[in-house]
Amino acid sequence: MDALSIGIILFATATALLFKIVLYRKICNWMDQDLLKGLAQGNPDKHKFLCQQLEEMKAEKVKRKQQHALLTDLAQQFEQMR
C-alpha cells in the first residue's frame, strides 16, 4: 500500500468515528429533551425548571442513569410544590 491509500483509510476512519460521536451526542440530547417534555406535561414553568436542573446535573457530571431518575423525582416534587 502506498501513502495515499493509507491516508485515505485514516481519513475515512477518523471521519466515521467523528460522525458516530456527533450522532451519539445528538441522540442523547434528543432523548433528554423528549424526557423533559414528557415530564413537563405541557407546563412551560415545569419544563424550564427541569431544563435548569438538567444543565446543573450535566455541570456536576452526574451519570446519565441518575439524571433520568433525579429528573423524574424533581418533576414529582415540582407538582407537590404547586
C-alpha positions as CSV (number, residue, x, y, z in Angstrom):
1,M,0.0,0.0,0.0
2,D,1.2,3.4,-0.8
3,A,1.0,6.5,1.4
4,L,-2.1,7.9,-0.4
5,S,-4.1,4.7,0.3
6,I,-3.1,4.7,4.0
7,G,-4.0,8.4,4.2
8,I,-7.4,7.8,2.7
9,I,-8.1,4.9,5.1
10,L,-7.0,7.0,8.1
11,F,-9.2,9.9,6.9
12,A,-12.2,7.7,6.4
13,T,-11.8,6.1,9.8
14,A,-11.4,9.4,11.6
15,T,-14.4,10.8,9.8
16,A,-16.5,7.8,10.6
17,L,-15.6,8.0,14.3
18,L,-16.3,11.7,14.5
19,F,-19.7,11.1,12.8
20,K,-20.5,8.4,15.3
21,I,-19.6,10.6,18.3
22,V,-21.6,13.6,17.0
23,L,-24.6,11.4,16.2
24,Y,-24.5,9.7,19.6
25,R,-24.4,13.1,21.4
26,K,-27.3,14.4,19.3
27,I,-29.4,11.3,20.0
28,C,-28.7,11.7,23.8
29,N,-29.8,15.3,23.6
30,W,-33.0,14.4,21.7
31,M,-33.7,11.7,24.4
32,D,-33.2,14.2,27.2
33,Q,-35.4,16.8,25.5
34,D,-38.1,14.2,25.0
35,L,-37.9,13.1,28.6
36,L,-38.2,16.7,29.7
37,K,-41.2,17.3,27.5
38,G,-42.9,14.2,28.8
39,L,-42.2,15.1,32.4
40,A,-43.3,18.7,32.0
41,Q,-46.7,17.6,30.6
42,G,-47.2,20.9,28.7
43,N,-46.3,23.1,31.6
44,P,-43.8,25.7,30.5
45,D,-42.7,26.6,34.0
46,K,-42.1,22.9,34.9
47,H,-40.2,22.4,31.6
48,K,-38.0,25.4,32.3
49,F,-37.3,24.2,35.8
50,L,-36.4,20.7,34.6
51,C,-34.1,22.1,31.9
52,Q,-32.2,24.2,34.5
53,Q,-31.9,21.1,36.7
54,L,-30.6,19.0,33.8
55,E,-28.0,21.6,33.0
56,E,-26.8,21.7,36.6
57,M,-26.6,17.9,36.7
58,K,-24.5,18.0,33.5
59,A,-22.2,20.6,35.0
60,E,-21.8,18.4,38.1
61,K,-21.2,15.4,35.8
62,V,-24.0,13.3,37.3
63,K,-24.2,10.0,35.4
64,R,-26.9,9.7,32.8
65,K,-28.9,7.0,34.5
66,Q,-29.0,9.0,37.7
67,Q,-30.1,12.1,35.7
68,H,-33.2,10.5,34.5
69,A,-34.2,9.2,37.9
70,L,-33.5,12.5,39.6
71,L,-35.4,14.4,36.9
72,T,-38.4,12.1,37.5
73,D,-38.2,12.8,41.2
74,L,-37.9,16.5,40.7
75,A,-40.9,16.6,38.4
76,Q,-43.0,14.9,41.1
77,Q,-41.6,17.4,43.7
78,F,-42.5,20.3,41.4
79,E,-46.1,19.1,41.3
80,Q,-46.3,18.9,45.0
81,M,-44.9,22.4,45.5
82,R,-47.6,23.9,43.2
